[in-house]
Amino acid sequence: MPLGWHPWTVDWYESFRRSPQACSLSTELDWHALRDALVVHSRFMWTGSTEAAAEVRMRLAAFGTTPAERQRLRMEVEVLEPYPVGESGRGGSHASIDPDRRRRLAKG
C-alpha cells in the first residue's frame, strides 16, 4: 500500500470538516474516531479491499455521512448552498468514478 493519504480520502475529509456534521464533533476523542475511520477509508481507496469497505461503511455511519444515517441518528443539518444534481462545486460530478477505481471494484 502506498504511504500517505489517498487523494479521495483527503477530499472526503475536506468536505466533511466544512459540513454541518463537523459541528457535532465536540471533543478531541470525536476527531480521533474520525481519523481512525479515515485511515480505513484510505486503505480501502488504495486497495479496494471489500473487508475495508465494510469497516468504512460502519465507521462513517456514526458521523451522519448519508441522508439515511442522519435520519437514523435523528441528526438535522442545515444546507446553506445546495449543489445542483451532478455538480460538486469544484467542476466535477459526484456521480463520476475514475476508471482505475472502477476496475479495482470490478475485481472485488
ABEGO torsion letter per residue (X at the ends): XBBEBBAAAAAAAAAAAABAAAAABABAAAAAAAAAAAAAAAAAAAAGBAAAAAAAAAAAAAAGABAAAAAAAGBBBBBABBBBBGBAGAGBBAABBBAAAAAAAAAX
